[in-house]
Amino acid sequence: MKLILWTQWLYLADWNFIPIPFIHHLPLYFYVYALVLVLTMAVFLFLKIRGTAPRVSLSDICLSVTAVIFVLIIVLQTSGQQQYLMQLKKNYQGTTADAKRKRLFPYFYPFITYTQAQLKGHHFHGKILTDLKPNEALEPYMLQYYLYPQVDLIDEKRNPNCLVIFEKIDPEKQVPKNFKIIGYFDRYSLIAVR
């Protein structure tokens, strides 16, 4: 049972195998297989020198050992993945969609619910202002998704009558004079309307 619990670290959702998949620009698999092959050849040569080497060729032994190690890694990785997925199921089973979003996005999702509450009952054409880079962060896209249709952040050609400022240094400086700040989420995020 301890071996099964130990394999949990072999699977992380963001990586294929373990948290450090590359060492000096080479995958960890390279080092594992190289070590196994070197040790196999060393044992084979030691047995050959002693005269007790098996009648099988060195290449057949290396291929067999590599196949066994490969299968073992796949079994351990699959076991880790299964444990990871069972833990997710246990964590999220029986929770509402809102609770799941709050758990997945502990800082970001409360900002969305705050924005929706501040703009309740109105329809705005908005603009997102953020220091986050859209090609490196999901939040700008998620803002568009979760706030639509209450705030249309997609059509940038329209003149905005709402500013959604999220994770911006000195957000007050980004608010034009013809806009009024209606709510501060924190010192980096606020909402303003025309």
C-alpha positions as CSV (number, residue, x, y, z in Angstrom):
1,M,0.0,0.0,0.0
2,K,2.9,2.4,0.8
3,L,4.2,1.9,-2.8
4,I,0.8,2.9,-4.2
5,L,0.7,6.0,-2.1
6,W,4.3,6.8,-2.9
7,T,3.5,6.9,-6.7
8,Q,1.1,9.8,-6.3
9,W,4.0,12.3,-6.9
10,L,4.7,10.6,-10.3
11,Y,1.7,12.3,-11.8
12,L,1.0,16.0,-11.7
13,A,-1.6,17.6,-13.9
14,D,0.8,20.0,-15.5
15,W,3.6,17.6,-16.3
16,N,3.9,14.3,-18.1
17,F,5.9,12.5,-15.4
18,I,7.4,14.3,-12.5
19,P,7.9,18.0,-11.4
20,I,11.4,18.2,-12.9
21,P,11.1,16.5,-16.3
22,F,14.4,18.0,-17.7
23,I,17.9,18.1,-16.3
24,H,20.4,20.0,-18.4
25,H,18.0,20.1,-21.3
26,L,17.6,16.3,-21.4
27,P,14.5,14.5,-20.2
28,L,14.8,12.5,-17.0
29,Y,13.9,9.4,-18.9
30,F,17.3,9.7,-20.7
31,Y,19.2,9.5,-17.4
32,V,17.0,6.6,-16.1
33,Y,17.5,4.5,-19.2
34,A,21.2,5.4,-19.5
35,L,21.8,4.3,-15.9
36,V,19.9,1.1,-16.3
37,L,21.7,0.2,-19.5
38,V,25.2,1.1,-18.1
39,L,24.5,-1.0,-15.0
40,T,23.2,-3.9,-17.1
41,M,26.3,-3.8,-19.3
42,A,28.5,-3.6,-16.2
43,V,26.8,-6.7,-14.7
44,F,27.0,-8.6,-18.0
45,L,30.7,-7.8,-18.4
46,F,31.4,-8.8,-14.8
47,L,29.7,-12.1,-15.4
48,K,31.5,-12.6,-18.7
49,I,34.9,-12.0,-17.1
50,R,34.0,-14.5,-14.4
51,G,32.9,-17.0,-17.1
52,T,29.3,-17.2,-15.8
53,A,27.6,-15.0,-18.4
54,P,24.3,-16.2,-19.8
55,R,24.2,-17.4,-23.4
56,V,21.9,-14.5,-24.4
57,S,23.5,-11.6,-26.2
58,L,24.1,-8.2,-24.5
59,S,21.8,-6.4,-26.8
60,D,18.9,-8.8,-25.9
61,I,19.5,-8.3,-22.2
62,C,19.6,-4.5,-22.6
63,L,16.4,-4.5,-24.6
64,S,14.6,-6.7,-22.1
65,V,15.8,-4.6,-19.1
66,T,14.7,-1.4,-20.9
67,A,11.3,-2.8,-21.7
68,V,10.8,-3.9,-18.1
69,I,11.8,-0.4,-16.8
70,F,9.5,1.3,-19.4
71,V,6.5,-0.8,-18.3
72,L,7.3,-0.2,-14.7
73,I,7.4,3.6,-15.3
74,I,4.1,3.5,-17.2
75,V,2.4,1.4,-14.4
76,L,3.6,3.8,-11.7
77,Q,2.7,6.9,-13.7
78,T,-0.8,5.5,-14.3
79,S,-1.2,4.7,-10.7
80,G,-0.2,8.3,-9.7
81,Q,-2.7,9.6,-12.3
82,Q,-5.5,7.5,-11.0
83,Q,-4.8,8.7,-7.4
84,Y,-4.7,12.3,-8.6
85,L,-8.1,11.9,-10.4
86,M,-9.6,10.1,-7.4
87,Q,-8.5,13.0,-5.1
88,L,-10.1,15.5,-7.5
89,K,-13.3,13.5,-7.5
90,K,-13.3,13.4,-3.7
91,N,-12.6,17.2,-3.4
92,Y,-15.3,18.2,-5.9
93,Q,-18.0,15.6,-5.5
94,G,-21.2,17.1,-4.2
95,T,-20.1,20.7,-4.5
96,T,-21.9,23.4,-6.6
97,A,-20.4,24.9,-9.7
98,D,-19.8,28.1,-7.8
99,A,-17.9,26.3,-5.1
100,K,-15.8,24.5,-7.7
101,R,-14.9,27.8,-9.3
102,K,-14.1,29.4,-6.0
103,R,-11.7,26.5,-5.2
104,L,-10.1,26.5,-8.7
105,F,-9.7,30.3,-8.8
106,P,-9.6,31.5,-5.1
107,Y,-8.6,35.1,-6.0
108,F,-10.0,35.6,-9.4
109,Y,-13.5,34.2,-9.1
110,P,-14.5,36.4,-6.1
111,F,-13.5,39.4,-8.3
112,I,-16.0,38.2,-10.9
113,T,-18.8,37.8,-8.4
114,Y,-17.9,41.2,-7.0
115,T,-18.1,42.8,-10.4
116,Q,-21.4,41.1,-11.3
117,A,-22.9,42.4,-8.0
118,Q,-21.6,46.0,-8.6
119,L,-23.1,46.1,-12.1
120,K,-26.3,44.2,-11.4
121,G,-29.3,45.1,-13.4
122,H,-27.3,47.0,-16.1
123,H,-25.8,46.1,-19.5
124,F,-22.5,47.6,-20.3
125,H,-20.0,47.7,-23.1
126,G,-16.8,47.4,-21.3
127,K,-13.0,47.4,-21.6
128,I,-10.5,45.3,-19.6
129,L,-7.4,47.1,-18.3
130,T,-4.8,44.8,-16.8
131,D,-1.1,44.4,-16.4
132,L,-1.5,40.7,-17.1
133,K,-0.3,39.6,-20.6
134,P,-3.2,38.0,-22.5
135,N,-0.9,35.4,-24.1
136,E,0.4,34.4,-20.6
137,A,-2.7,34.6,-18.5
138,L,-6.3,33.2,-18.7
139,E,-7.9,35.9,-16.6
140,P,-8.6,38.4,-19.3
141,Y,-10.4,35.7,-21.4
142,M,-12.2,34.4,-18.3
143,L,-13.4,37.9,-17.5
144,Q,-14.9,38.1,-21.0
145,Y,-16.6,34.7,-20.5
146,Y,-18.0,35.1,-17.0
147,L,-19.2,38.8,-17.3
148,Y,-21.0,38.4,-20.6
149,P,-23.8,39.4,-21.4
150,Q,-23.9,41.8,-18.4
151,V,-20.7,43.4,-19.6
152,D,-19.7,43.0,-23.2
153,L,-15.8,43.0,-23.1
154,I,-15.4,41.3,-26.4
155,D,-16.4,44.1,-28.9
156,E,-13.5,46.6,-28.5
157,K,-14.7,48.8,-31.4
158,R,-17.6,50.2,-29.3
159,N,-17.0,53.1,-27.0
160,P,-16.9,51.6,-23.5
161,N,-19.2,52.8,-20.8
162,C,-17.6,50.5,-18.2
163,L,-14.0,49.8,-17.2
164,V,-13.0,46.6,-15.5
165,I,-9.5,47.1,-14.1
166,F,-8.0,43.9,-12.8
167,E,-4.4,43.5,-11.4
168,K,-3.2,46.9,-12.5
169,I,-0.7,49.0,-10.6
170,D,-2.3,52.3,-9.6
171,P,-5.7,51.5,-11.1
172,E,-7.1,54.9,-10.2
173,K,-4.8,56.6,-12.7
174,Q,-6.3,54.5,-15.5
175,V,-9.8,55.9,-14.9
176,P,-10.6,58.9,-17.2
177,K,-12.3,62.0,-15.8
178,N,-15.7,61.1,-17.4
179,F,-15.8,57.8,-15.5
180,K,-16.8,57.2,-11.9
181,I,-15.3,54.5,-9.7
182,I,-18.2,52.4,-8.3
183,G,-16.2,49.8,-6.4
184,Y,-12.7,48.8,-5.3
185,F,-12.1,45.0,-5.1
186,D,-8.6,45.6,-3.7
187,R,-5.8,48.1,-4.4
188,Y,-5.1,46.6,-7.8
189,S,-8.6,46.0,-9.1
190,L,-11.7,48.2,-9.4
191,I,-14.8,48.9,-11.5
192,A,-15.7,52.3,-13.1
193,V,-18.6,53.4,-15.2
194,R,-19.2,56.4,-17.4
